[in-house]
Amino acid sequence: MPMIDAFNTDTFGTVSLTNSINKLPFKPSRIGQLGLFQSKPIPTTTAVIEEKAGHLALLDTKRRGEPATVGKAIKRTTRSFVVPHIPHEDTITAESIQNIRSFGSETDLQTVAQMVNERMTEMKQSHEATLEFHRLGALKGIVLDADGSTALFNYFTEYSVSQTTVEMALATATTNVHAKLMEVKRAIEDALGLDRGTYSHIHGLVGSEFWDAFTGHANVKTAYERWRDGEFLRADLRMGFEFGATGVLLEEYRGTVSGVAFLDPNEAYFFPVGVPNLFTTYFAPADFMETVNTMGKPLYAKQAPDPSGLNRFVTLHTQQNPLCMCHRPGVLIKAFQDTEAAASASV
C-alpha cells in the first residue's frame, strides 16, 4: 500500500487552512462582545483615511442689502496608516506524530489533521488576544506593540488633538461622583459636536483598583443603597451598571497576557457607543503570492514542508494584518484616581 503524503493534500492547502482557522471557535473577548468595531477588508497594506471637517460659526446680523457672511470651504485631510503585520509560526515534527499515525496508513490522516487543528487553535488564541490588545489600544487612543511600551499608533498625535483626562478623586469621601461622570459625558459631547445626538450611551472600561474605589465610594453606595432592595451590595456588577441618570455605563475590564496588563488598574477609559464609523478594524491581505491585492481576511494560515526535502517537519504559519482605529480620538476620555491619595486613605 503506498504511503500517503499527509501534508501534500488539499486538506492542508492555504485556502483550506485559512478557512479552517477562521471557523475555529474563538476565545471570547470583551471588546469583541461589545461589537464596537466595524470590520472592513482592504486589498492594500496601507489604509488611507479622509477627514472632512465642517465649520460651525455664529453669524453676524446684517442690514438688508449688506453683503452676507461668506461660508468657509470644507477642509479635507487625508492620512495614511501602514497596516501592522503580525506573523506567527509553529512546527510539527515527524517525532511529534510518531506512534500516532501508523506508517503507510491511509486511514489515519484525521489524526494528523487533529494535531494541526490543535496547534492552529493555540495560534489563533494568541492572535485573538493580540487583536483584543490592539482594539483596546484604539479605545485608549494609543495602540501599543506586544511589549506594552512601543507605540504603533498615537491617534491623538495623528489627528492633532489632546486627550481629555479627568481625576476622579475617589479617595476623597466628599467627591461628587455624579458630577465627575457628567464632566466625562460633557467632554465627549463637546468632541462629538454636531453628532452629539448619535450615541446611545457612554461606556467606561475600568481597571480593577479604580473599580473597587468607585463601587466602594460613599456617594456611590448611597445612590444605590435602595436599588432593587440592596442588590447593589449583593451582586457582582463588574459586567457593567449605569450610575444614576448619567447615561454612563461602567464595567471592570481585566486582561493580562505574558505579563503585559491591558489596562492600568487605576485608570478608566470612556467612549460613546452607537456613533457610526467611530471604530474600525481594517484587515489587509497576507504577504502570499496568491493573496496579493485581494480583500484581506481576519486571519490567514499556511504550511511549508521541510526545505531539505527529507520531510522531517512541517512549519505552520499564521498571520493577521489588522489596523484598529478610532477615527475621532477626541471623544476618548481618560479618567484616573490619585494613587497616592488612595494609598493614604487605605492606611
Beta strands, then each sheet from edge to edge (+ up, - down):
strand 1: 38-41
strand 2: 46-53
strand 3: 75-82
strand 4: 86-93
strand 5: 142-144
strand 6: 151-154
strand 7: 164-167
strand 8: 201-206
strand 9: 241-242
strand 10: 248-252
strand 11: 256-257
strand 12: 260-261
strand 13: 267-273
strand 14: 279-283
strand 15: 300-305
strand 16: 313-320
strand 17: 322-326
strand 18: 333-336
sheet 1: 1+ 14+ 17-
sheet 2: 2+ 3-
sheet 3: 4+ 16- 15+
sheet 4: 5+ 6-
sheet 5: 7+ 18+ 13- 8+ 10+ 9-
sheet 6: 11+ 12-
end
